[in-house]
């Protein structure tokens, strides 16, 4: 926890990305005097990923503000139940209901452009003769679908350095919805081609979140880092006043 007594901000990345997706937001938060942790999410299963993030939260001294982008929103929905989590911030993310999976929430709305650009690749699973399935985005379509308003040179790097999400992550149901008991903020990327923006709006509205909309691609943290940092700072201030 920082000397100012403000919470530690834990940044949870989503599918097809890693912690570098927060590379432009982190300096903004550090400049505000906040302590920041940006862990590598395994992206193997919703429950396993949430357990991993929860373990980081438990080992963080003092209060925590959990921030989740995309699939990371589903992760913080579960991990956010930890006692020292004081607020949740969703960035173009999935705000699941208890007992709901990503597939179920997404299935309520028309597919985004992402659906036709997914690639499925088997990977070995320790102790099992049945392989798992990694889901990633076609490299040639990644920039337009995921990062249309990000520097094309950066988008091309992100396209070839994706962190896939195991298909299991889409099917597992959230055992808890932390937004029911924690104040929450949600950012809608209104030009999102990865997640239908209506999926984001629906989840946020259902949760009664404080919601803002930005005309942005899915990778809003790289496209609009100042506005994202401002929203996170709003959540920090609201939980420390």
Secondary structure, DSSP 8 states (H G I E B T S, - for coil): --TT---EEEEE--TT--GGGGHHHHHHHHHTT--EE------S-HHHHHHHHHHHHHTS-S-EEEEEETHHHHHHHHHTTSTTEEEEEEES-----TT--HHHHHTTS---GGGGGEEEEEE--TT-SS-EEEEEE-HHHHHHHH-TTS-HHHHHHHHHS---EETHHHH---S--GGGTSEEEEEEETT-SSS-HHHHHHHHHHHT-EEEEES--S-HHHHSHHHHHHHHHHHHHHHH-
